[in-house]
Amino acid sequence: MSSTLLETTRASHEEVERLERLIVKDLQNEPANNKDRLFQSHRVRNMIENIITTTEKIVEIYEDKDNARKDEIAALGGQTAMGTNVFSAFYDRLKEIREYHRRHPAARVVDANEDYEAMLKEEPVIEFTGEEAFGKYLDMHELYNQFNNLKFEKPIEYSTYLDIFSQPHNLPRKVKFTRQYKEYMENLLEYLAYFFQRTEPLQDLDRILSKVTAEFEEQWENGTVQGWEKNAQENGHVPADHTVIDLDFYSTVEELKEVGPEKLKEALAALGLKSGGTVQQRAERLFLTKHTPLEKLDKKHFVKGSHASELNGGAVNSKEAVNSKEIALMETKMNKLCDLLDETIIRTKENVVKKQALTYDEMEAEREEEETQADTESDDDEQQIYNPLKLPMGWDGKPIPYWLYKLHGLGQEFKCEICGNDSYWGRRAFERHFKEWRHQHGMRCLGIPNTKNFNEITSIQEAQELWKRIQARQGVNKWRPELEEEYEDKEGNIYNKKTYTDLQRQGLI
């Protein structure tokens, strides 16, 4: 029955709409913890991928490259080679439907909503290591060992590595051209991207990295990529930080010997020269490069294989430039991922420092406590609250005891016309509401001051009548300054204002 293209198209549209509604329904639920948040995000991601796949099928049907859809529509309209006969097409279709139900009398309509609703309770499988604690921390121990194996300096602690791994621009340039460093950067970038996809499945990582690549191309052309600036290179193909020693400050081999064997060795290795021998031999070999270009030096001074590559000239420069750009791009992408995972990196550092102060038993106890707490939270959320009397909820999210409900009279309803016929349950809430904003706003709209005289009054008519009586009483007892205001003359005699002004006009005072 559903084998026709039109029916397939209709079913596909229905599936897309149903998945969209499920996504909205799922996102309306606030996850209780990080684990539930990850499950929700991955469920939504899977549904989005299903929508994309189904939509591609619909687009392919609408393109109708083989004209199958067009032919089917024509057949429904009764268009045949003999002409148009709508009724024959209709009755043929009716006969087909009846024949189908005759052959399948027990066929029933399957409610697809049940299967889709089950997707909301699905817990996708997300691969995390024990160290990652379900996406809370990074697990970079393998990368840490790989970093230490670069052997450009003394091995560092894991906590120190977490501080510096996101700062590749501080590493010596000579290390970055090695095969080991390139493999390390590839593994680091792959791990960070994989971790980000697992913890933030709704983010479009490909779009983020493509934008980073576009910005990098512009910065590379301008020579402003951090750690790869143009002014950090010499005129030749050897970067400036490879030249550990500036030979312009030394005029003899003896002066150059004072630099020390280690620095001489580093400078020679950076230039591709042999770094063995005594201090005298190293200094002499390095001093040769002061006045003689590398391509004109004797082959015996170079490490095996390096002099032959030097003879290739421009080919070496081109290959090195390509490698430089590739490594710089990986570093730029890695920096962007570190910015996106900044909070996770900080949590990882704090966790490593905390674990260094704990014993194995304490760490196991803390891990079990976290698992128990997570299970308790999920169990509490799954339990349905039984509240047949519809009692108010307490501070713990559970109904208050019935005796407390009766004690506070929460079953008694008070309505206030001044507040717009709002209901207040319980005497305490009713008395408190006279000082709240809603009642004050209602009194202000009536032009009546919200004083204690109007407590317990909820009717607009009663409040207006009381306000008129108060105004009338205030008219009798109104302050009359001409009769009640007192003045004193120089002799100490007391007069009211009217008498004092009359005597003053007559000149008697």
C-alpha angles and dihedrals in degrees: 000000000000096000095099121098094237092052091047089051092050092048091049092052090049091051092051092051092046091051091049091053091048091052091053091047092049094048091051089066112086110224115235098216144359093276093055090046091056092047090050094048093049092047090053091046091053091049091049090052090051089051091051092049093048092046091053089055091050092050090050090053092049092050086060097193093173094043090236093132092048091051092048092052089049090050091052089053091054095249111153136157088267092054137268119325111165097177095052090051090049095050092044089055092046090050090051092052093049091048090052093053091045090056092043106037093156094054113126135186111264115217104227091189090078092059092046093047088055088061089067090062094046118120107207118217108252118183114225130156121235090253092055091058094210095313099318096110140023121248105211102151094117091049089047091056090046090051092052090050091063085082098205092128141358117306114269134209121266092244090053091049090056088057097050107030090087091055106069091152088075093060121098113266093231091064092054093062094059123102091234093057092050091051090047092052092047091052093045093050092046092051095047092047092048092047091049091050090052096048098036105031093160093061117095100231094176091058092047093051093044089055090049090051092052092051090046093055090055093046092047092054089051093044094236101121108131110258092008102069117154093236088061091072134076125232090264128058094271113095118238097244089059088067096076092171125049104218093197089080093057124070100176139034090243091060090048091053090065090069090076136244097272097054090044089052092050093049093049093047091050090055094046093249126135110273100193131099133059125323089259093054093046092050092048092048093050093044089059089069092061095078102011124070115234094244091058096050120108115268092237092070094061131082112255110282097008098089092053090053090049090058090062089070110177094027090061092047091050094048092047091049091052091049091047092052093046093051092044090052091052090050091050092051090047091053090052092051090049089054091051091048095041095122092048091050091051091049090049092053091049091048093050092050091048093049091052089065095048131081122231092257092051092050091050091048091050092048092050090048092053091049092048091048092050092049091048092051092050092047091050091051093049094050112096113226112238107217112151093159091052092232119182117266120253130218091279094056093254129110115273118245116277093236090057089048090055094042093059092041092237090160091065115093124210120190124201119202092192089059092052096271092300117168124233120194116214133015094264094055090046094053092044094053094069088074096043126102097253095058092041090052091051092051091048090053089053091050092240124129112242098236132150089265088074098050114126090020113119102158119091092215093051092048092051093048092049091048090054092051091049091051091050092050091048088055092062094046094039118142111257109193096189091061104027103035109096130214130189126211127212092272092054098255115150121222134168118247096263095050093043094052092047093052091045092054090052092052094240092123 
